Amino acid sequence: MEDRKPLEWVGKSKEDLSEFPLEVKKMMGHSLHLAQIGEEDPDSKPLKGFGSASVREIVKNSRDGTYRGIYIETPKQEIDLIKSRLKEAEFLHKRKIKDEK
């Protein structure tokens, strides 16, 4: 099985995507899957105006119009750092609660 990065939906993004035409949903799903396994869809490009953030835009065309999706690429080492810091913060929080009792 391939090593897939997790996919997190923010706000109403998943609900918004569900309103796209079926063919577009399938194309967007494929693009997101490629991003999860570290590959790049030719219809994906950096979204301008976000500095050094790895914000990418997927553009898909269908007979109903043009549809766009946005995602943020986060390298594995950054995800690992976030998880490590979160674990430390949870430990410190629990210790503080215990000390206050």
C-alpha positions as CSV (number, residue, x, y, z in Angstrom):
1,M,0.0,0.0,0.0
2,E,1.3,3.5,-0.9
3,D,2.2,6.0,1.8
4,R,-0.6,8.6,1.7
5,K,-0.5,11.9,3.5
6,P,-3.6,12.7,5.5
7,L,-6.3,14.9,4.0
8,E,-8.0,17.3,6.3
9,W,-11.2,19.2,5.3
10,V,-11.5,22.8,6.5
11,G,-14.7,24.6,7.1
12,K,-17.3,23.7,4.5
13,S,-14.8,22.7,1.9
14,K,-16.0,19.0,1.7
15,E,-19.6,20.2,1.5
16,D,-18.7,22.7,-1.2
17,L,-16.9,20.0,-3.3
18,S,-19.9,17.7,-3.0
19,E,-21.9,20.3,-4.9
20,F,-19.7,20.1,-7.9
21,P,-20.8,18.0,-10.9
22,L,-19.9,14.3,-10.6
23,E,-17.3,14.4,-13.3
24,V,-15.6,17.3,-11.6
25,K,-15.7,15.6,-8.2
26,K,-14.0,12.6,-9.6
27,M,-11.3,14.7,-11.2
28,M,-10.7,16.8,-8.0
29,G,-10.6,13.6,-6.0
30,H,-8.0,12.2,-8.3
31,S,-5.9,15.4,-8.0
32,L,-6.1,15.3,-4.2
33,H,-5.1,11.6,-4.2
34,L,-2.1,12.4,-6.4
35,A,-1.1,15.1,-3.9
36,Q,-1.5,12.7,-1.0
37,I,0.9,10.2,-2.6
38,G,3.4,12.9,-3.4
39,E,2.7,13.2,-7.1
40,E,1.5,16.3,-9.0
41,D,-1.5,16.7,-11.2
42,P,-0.7,18.7,-14.4
43,D,-3.8,20.8,-13.6
44,S,-2.3,21.8,-10.2
45,K,-0.2,24.9,-9.9
46,P,1.1,27.2,-7.1
47,L,-1.5,29.8,-6.1
48,K,0.1,33.3,-6.3
49,G,-0.1,35.8,-3.5
50,F,0.7,33.5,-0.6
51,G,4.4,34.1,-0.2
52,S,6.4,31.0,0.6
53,A,3.3,28.9,1.6
54,S,2.8,25.8,-0.5
55,V,-0.7,26.7,-1.5
56,R,-1.8,24.9,-4.7
57,E,-4.8,25.4,-6.9
58,I,-6.4,22.7,-8.9
59,V,-8.4,23.9,-12.0
60,K,-10.8,21.5,-13.7
61,N,-13.0,22.3,-16.7
62,S,-16.2,20.6,-17.6
63,R,-19.1,21.4,-19.9
64,D,-20.7,23.1,-16.9
65,G,-17.9,25.5,-16.3
66,T,-14.5,25.9,-14.6
67,Y,-14.0,24.7,-11.1
68,R,-11.2,25.4,-8.6
69,G,-10.0,23.7,-5.5
70,I,-7.2,24.8,-3.2
71,Y,-4.9,22.7,-0.9
72,I,-1.9,23.3,1.2
73,E,1.1,21.0,0.9
74,T,2.8,20.3,4.2
75,P,6.1,18.4,4.2
76,K,6.3,15.3,6.4
77,Q,9.0,16.8,8.6
78,E,6.7,19.8,9.4
79,I,3.8,17.4,10.2
80,D,6.1,15.4,12.5
81,L,7.3,18.7,14.2
82,I,3.6,19.8,14.7
83,K,2.7,16.4,16.2
84,S,5.7,16.5,18.5
85,R,5.0,20.0,19.7
86,L,1.3,19.2,20.2
87,K,2.2,16.1,22.3
88,E,4.6,18.2,24.4
89,A,1.9,20.9,24.9
90,E,-0.7,18.3,26.0
91,F,1.8,16.9,28.5
92,L,2.6,20.4,29.9
93,H,-1.1,21.2,30.1
94,K,-1.9,18.0,32.0
95,R,0.9,18.6,34.4
96,K,-0.3,22.2,35.0
97,I,-3.8,21.0,35.7
98,K,-2.4,18.4,38.1
99,D,-0.2,20.9,39.9
100,E,-3.2,23.3,40.4
101,K,-5.2,20.6,42.2
